[in-house]
Amino acid sequence: MADRCTWCGTDPLYVEYHDSEWGMPEYDPRALWEKLVLDGFQAGLSWITILRKRDAFRTEFDDFDPARVALWDDDRVARALENPGIIRHRGKIEATVQGARHYLRIEADRGFAPWLWSFVGGQPVQTDRPDMASVPTETDASRAMAKALKAEGFTFCGPVIVYAFMQATGMVNDHIVTCHRHGPVRALSAG
């Protein structure tokens, strides 16, 4: 059995997510927006809950196509609220619609991905954390990104949510040093 970060436990879905996705540098703007939205939906819940519902989220939110979600009206929001496959939280659903509109503006003005990656200098931050207890829940960079996102009109993006997003999208390599993914993820940044 491979050594891995303990947060994923033994649930096969969680282990697969940890081993193949979490911490991998993501530069696709649409994929970054999807992960930011899903991290916002996670607020107050566990990430495994979101993973189990991710396919339903993708179906409901038009495969996280910001141009399509930005066009949602009250009737479309109401329809989403009836879907038991997703988290039926009006505020989070409405925040997703507004976030799609903000995403489109930022993408047109300066590029969503380059803008987000600018908070870590354009490349993944490498850490050497010995155990999960040494992993912070927020950092100066996540506080700065959260503040900037809020200034752009996004919601459900406080510094803790944003740090989880940064970890998930590989902006920060927070695989602990004994995890079998720490070295391979670090190598993705070597240039």
VOGU-3710 file (C-alpha; in Angstrom, 3 decimals, decimal comma):
1> madrctwcgt> 0,000/0,000/0,000  1,346/3,404/-0,982  1,947/6,061/1,623  -0,405/8,950/1,011  -1,853/11,993/2,709  -4,152/10,746/5,447  -7,042/13,106/4,650  -8,316/10,823/1,884  -8,719/7,787/4,133  -9,563/4,537/2,337
11> dplyveyhds> -12,713/5,436/0,380  -11,856/4,348/-3,196  -13,321/7,525/-4,729  -11,317/9,714/-2,345  -8,127/7,701/-2,885  -8,514/7,937/-6,671  -9,064/11,701/-6,435  -5,979/12,074/-4,219  -3,790/9,884/-6,417  -4,778/11,234/-9,827
21> ewgmpeydpr> -6,145/14,760/-9,451  -5,507/16,577/-6,158  -2,457/18,790/-6,346  -1,973/18,435/-10,090  -1,306/21,881/-11,603  -4,435/22,982/-13,461  -4,149/25,756/-16,040  -7,406/25,322/-17,960  -9,592/28,318/-17,042  -12,874/26,426/-17,281
31> alweklvldg> -11,569/23,613/-15,082  -10,302/26,173/-12,558  -13,731/27,800/-12,440  -15,394/24,405/-11,934  -13,113/23,630/-9,013  -13,657/27,063/-7,486  -17,431/26,547/-7,728  -17,254/23,065/-6,222  -15,057/24,286/-3,371  -17,692/26,951/-2,711
41> fqaglswiti> -20,398/24,283/-2,611  -18,263/22,353/-0,132  -18,534/25,129/2,493  -19,967/23,462/5,580  -19,725/19,976/4,051  -17,081/17,330/3,447  -15,222/17,115/0,153  -16,247/13,473/-0,300  -19,863/14,668/-0,426  -18,971/16,936/-3,338
51> lrkrdafrte> -16,976/14,203/-5,100  -19,934/11,841/-4,890  -22,159/14,490/-6,469  -19,643/15,873/-8,981  -21,133/14,134/-12,014  -24,592/15,453/-11,115  -23,119/18,938/-10,680  -21,497/18,714/-14,106  -24,765/17,674/-15,698  -26,839/20,315/-13,903
61> fddfdparva> -24,380/23,144/-14,539  -23,981/22,526/-18,278  -20,571/20,871/-17,815  -19,492/24,076/-16,063  -19,625/26,065/-19,271  -19,521/29,636/-17,906  -21,095/31,115/-21,051  -24,146/28,886/-20,623  -24,429/29,213/-16,833  -24,158/33,012/-17,092
71> lwdddrvara> -27,440/32,990/-19,024  -29,409/31,248/-16,290  -32,550/33,043/-15,144  -34,747/32,570/-12,056  -36,577/29,641/-13,660  -33,301/27,844/-14,396  -32,131/28,421/-10,811  -35,454/27,058/-9,555  -35,015/23,957/-11,710  -31,547/23,362/-10,226
81> lenpgiirhr> -33,011/23,672/-6,729  -35,183/20,648/-7,502  -32,228/18,394/-8,383  -31,531/16,001/-5,472  -28,214/15,039/-7,087  -26,567/18,356/-6,180  -26,347/20,532/-3,069  -29,633/22,450/-3,240  -28,551/25,714/-1,670  -30,082/28,749/-3,356
91> gkieatvqga> -27,267/31,082/-2,322  -24,591/28,784/-3,715  -26,476/28,187/-6,949  -27,051/31,911/-7,449  -23,388/32,536/-6,589  -22,444/30,096/-9,365  -24,520/32,023/-11,905  -23,001/35,328/-10,803  -19,558/33,715/-10,728  -19,988/32,619/-14,345
101> rhylrieadr> -20,607/36,233/-15,318  -17,574/37,418/-13,360  -15,487/34,631/-14,879  -16,432/35,729/-18,416  -15,459/39,340/-17,691  -12,100/38,371/-16,155  -11,380/35,854/-18,907  -12,002/38,539/-21,549  -10,023/41,229/-19,699  -6,915/39,391/-18,524
111> gfapwlwsfv> -7,439/35,649/-18,580  -8,949/33,814/-15,621  -6,158/31,244/-15,274  -3,225/33,697/-15,487  -4,988/35,991/-13,025  -5,483/33,212/-10,454  -1,982/31,817/-10,951  -0,516/35,297/-10,402  -1,219/34,890/-6,678  1,513/32,228/-6,551
121> ggqpvqtdrp> 3,883/33,890/-8,999  2,663/31,808/-11,932  4,037/28,491/-10,707  3,192/25,968/-7,992  4,417/26,665/-4,485  6,400/23,660/-3,261  6,095/22,703/0,385  7,831/20,083/2,502  5,238/19,414/5,165  6,098/16,435/7,365
131> dmasvptetd> 2,511/15,604/8,359  -1,077/16,774/8,010  -0,882/18,741/11,259  1,648/21,069/9,614  -0,640/21,932/6,680  -2,290/25,324/7,209  -5,949/26,023/6,493  -5,140/29,392/4,906  -2,114/31,435/3,892  -1,225/34,981/2,922
141> asramakalk> -1,689/33,965/-0,730  -5,137/32,477/-0,105  -6,179/35,563/1,841  -5,005/37,779/-1,027  -6,782/35,647/-3,636  -9,985/35,520/-1,576  -9,939/39,296/-1,166  -9,397/39,781/-4,912  -12,152/37,295/-5,818  -14,572/39,082/-3,513
151> aegftfcgpv> -13,576/42,434/-5,012  -14,458/40,987/-8,433  -17,891/39,965/-7,116  -17,403/36,275/-6,288  -18,919/34,809/-3,120  -18,364/31,599/-1,146  -14,635/32,139/-1,566  -13,143/32,928/1,822  -9,448/32,284/2,507  -10,001/28,718/3,782
161> ivyafmqatg> -12,094/27,727/0,751  -9,568/29,421/-1,515  -6,652/27,588/0,105  -8,420/24,253/-0,453  -8,905/25,346/-4,078  -5,214/26,257/-4,370  -4,219/22,841/-3,019  -6,655/20,984/-5,277  -5,513/22,814/-8,411  -1,817/22,382/-7,718
171> mvndhivtch> -1,095/26,029/-7,012  0,362/24,636/-3,803  1,898/21,173/-3,496  0,650/20,204/-0,048  1,140/16,472/-0,422  3,104/15,614/2,714  6,706/14,563/2,067  6,048/10,880/2,798  3,141/10,754/0,339  3,863/8,858/-2,861
181> rhgpvralsa> 2,452/11,839/-4,852  4,681/14,525/-3,310  7,698/13,908/-5,559  5,792/13,367/-8,835  3,736/16,520/-8,296  6,899/18,472/-7,453  8,511/17,176/-10,644  5,697/18,713/-12,698  7,022/22,128/-11,673  10,653/21,442/-12,454
191> g> 11,741/23,316/-15,477
//
